[in-house]
Amino acid sequence: MACTKTLMVTNIAGNGIVLQKKVKLNRQVGSLRHSIEEERSVSAMKLRVRKKGKQRCGTMVAMNKGELISENSTTVKLSALVTVRNNKVLGSEMVNNLLTIFLPQNHTKALLLQLVSTNLDPGRMEGKLSKETVLKLSEEGISSYKVEFSVDSNFGTPGAVTVVNGYENELFLESITIQQNLHFSCKSWLQPNKLYPDKRIFFLNKAYLPSETPIGVKEMREKEMVKLRGDGKGRRVPSDRIYDYDLYNDLGHSNSHRPTLNPYPTRCRTGRPLTTTNGAKVESRPSESELIYVPRDEELNDIKREAINQGKLMAVFRNIMPALTEKIMGNQALFNIDYFIKESGQSILFNLGCAAQDFFKFDPPKVFSRKRSHFLQDDEFGRQVLAEFPLSIERLKVFPPVSKLDPSKYGSVESALKEEHIIGQIEGMSIQQALEENKLFMVDYHDFYLPFLDRINALEERKAYATTTILFLTKMGTLKPIAIQLALPTGNPNTSSKKVLTPPTDATSKWLWQLGKAHVCSNDAGVHTLVHHWLRIHACLEPLIIAAHRQLSVMHPIFKLLHPHMRYTLKTNATARQSLINAEGTIETDHTPGRYCMQMTSAAYKDWWRFDLEGFPEDLIRRGLAVPDATQPHGIRVLIEDYPYAADGLLIWSSIKNLVRTYVNYYYKNCNAVSSDNELQSWYAEFINLGHPDHKSASWWPKLDHPEDLISVLTTVIWLVTAQHAVLNFGQYPHGGYVPIRPPLMRKLIPKEEDPEYSDFVMDPQRYFLSSLPSLFQASRFMAVIDIGSAHSPDEEYIGERNDLSSWVGEPEIIDAFNQFSMDMKSIEIEIKRRNADPKLRNRCGVDALPFELLVPSSGCGATGRGVPNSVTA
């Protein structure tokens, strides 16, 4: 007697589309075969394809694209293309190879691959599995191999693939594609299985919200994230893929202790031993030959690493002559960096011939090619605060400005700036009229520097003021500095030491004014590097990236959106901890605050940083540079019409937001979809609570209850790691590399008439000015470092470029959105070029005015002063 049941039969067509149809299951085998054969009538049965020429494959027979092989009525073959990078000298491979000498050598030297279905195997209550496929690699370098997977006819859609590396060295898995249409999220290092016996899992490169995860890979999705989180114990080794948090307590060596930064955002955990130094628990630093741990997949690729190494080599050569000059000539080596810049004369010590000379010289920074004066002109000073270093300017709302510091600790908050200092510089306006018409602006570093000045000025050859600069917006739309206040601590809360400089009226005041502007630039260089660049971008966003890897599956649509925007950031930050922000590192050495640099960023983080004000419009409004205005295209009205950073930045911000809105609304149809997404909520909560524990109770954190909330958060994140970082990083050398007009540190205060040095100043003010700047070797070392940091590598991926559009095959709305975003970036580039040629825009066009290119999306290699990469790559 025959009975029937319902069976889901799968037809895997030649185009890679998986079809399923309910058929009646008859106990008679012949009827079953007839039903399956009928379902597969679109393909030629028992067809075997032989590939002409050389064939690289595993144990299965290679197949042409889109064709099907069936050995019997219940088994089908799926052809796949696997791309692997098999290099012998990469990353931590030496460690791996040394370890393998202690391990058995009789294991299979091959890659073992197995498909996992989105359908559940009722017997195992896990995803159905294909037969294991063996792939033997035959070549070094990047090679593609065709393999076959053998699956049952009711296998369903492949949802994941597991890979075991049977080789003794690590490999890089570039991609796996099944029959052209099914792609897996690869691009990851594979460790030898004898060292790391867990199978690596690569999920189908298709976005699924957690609640929509196919049942066959649901548990696998959750287990994979558990592995990535680790258990918070043990020391990390280079081959690990564990993402965890730790304090910034690893910056000092035993002989140069730096306190744990508190408060501060967290960083990637290395698990190195803690030692007690000066009574404090600090994490031991690696030796010079070791690297600070980052998860293996966060390491730089070969091209990026080679570009950095080449930059370091050039830096060594370019520092040779300044170092020798200073060593040989000693105090007679008066500062003149011009000798060591190409096309600016011969060396003061050597004549090696044109080609050799250039090899030892720096490329001229952009600003050097326009103005070779040893000090900053007033009009250039005003232009720079709107274009080249534009994140510190704010509108003056009250005159004189008032400090927010505690007067019981830091003295009178009353400003030394008076009406008589500026009234003659504001085109006949009253001060109140100038304030009401939004004509007065300031660059104010008083509160940031003053609490640390006693300690800074006690350092050898480090001198600083807490500066406040007042600027006036002229009828031409340019800014001119009209007063500079220089403040020093007195140690007495009842007194203050504040001096005001105004534009010069004679030769003496001319040089005092130039010294004052140099100190302002030194303040600005410190805040630019320590707060706007390092703190706001690198440090504050690192825990967001760690949380994304721990809480968002690679299958999650938000992870997929953010993935290219997280590239290289953890490695860049680890490198910074190794040699830039560490005790006696480059930042401390090259900037006036010296050993107090990171403590100052901690103070800024505590008193000033707020994630809800990091969005571009919110930041402009906070600084008084814009006001909300619903009639304007971007919802705000910028108060300085020719503010290149704001004008161009709003174009990119708006395009990012449009892309994110389309993307979010596609996956999240309502509030419940956002609030019920456990991975998304865990990511955001962990970013706040574990990433920023000192601010976790703050009331200003944005909510994440509605699609609009998510759109706002994601737009802010993408803006910060792309356009904002580009403005801060890639103009450092082109616009700040000529040290005389933008010194990163100062070695002397401005002399008073009663000071012994005042007579030296009067006799030779230019010599005194140059002796206040960094030494020759300090200057060349600083130039070498920012030249490396400002350079784009050949593997740079720029905003608007996506290499993973295949992830959204079958979702044309998403692909169309990315394509539109790419076209937007091309249009923005054309618009910026047009603006830079507009003679009415005096801050970006005209004699000696450099075009504003920091937000031009594309760039070539090197320190070009333009280009917006997808992520924090430097």
Protein Blocks (a to p, Z undefined) as FASTA:
>chain_A
ZZddddddddddfkopacdddddddfblklmmmmmmmmmmmpcehiacddehjddddfbd
cddehiacdfbfkbccddddddddddfbgcjlmmmmmmmmmpcfkbccddddddddfbdc
fklopacdddddddddfbecjddddddddddfklopcfbdcdddfbfbdcddfbdceehl
accdehiadddfklmmcccddddfbdcdfklgcfklmmmmmmmmmmmnonoiajddfkbc
cdcddddfklbcfklcccddddddddddehiacddeehiacdddddfkbccdddfklpcc
fklmmmmmmmmmmmmmmmmmmmmmmmmnmmmlccdfklmgghiapafkbcgbjklmmmmp
ccddfklmmpmcfbdcfklmmmmmmmmmmmlgccdfbdcdddfbdfklnopfbdfbdfkl
mmmmngopafklmmmnopaccddfklmmmmmmmmmmmpghiacddddddddddfkopacd
fbdcddddehiakbccdddddddfbfklmmmmmmmmmmmmmmmmmmmmmmmmmmmmmmmm
mmmmmmmmmmmcfklmklmmmmmmmgoklmmmmmmmmmmmmghilklmmpmklmmmmmmm
mmmmmmmgcfklmpmklmmmmnopaccdfkbmnopacfbfblmklmmmmmmmmmmmmmmm
mmmmmmmmbfklmmmmmklmmmmmmmmmmmmmmlmmpckbccdfbfklmmmmmmmmmmmm
mmmmmmmmmmmmmmmmpmklmcfbdfbdcddfklmklmmmmmmmmlmmmmmmccfklmmm
mmmmmmmmmpccfkbccehiacklmmmgoilmlmmmmmmmmmmmmmmmmmmmmmmmmmkl
mmlgcehiacdfklgmbacedjehpajdfbdfZZ
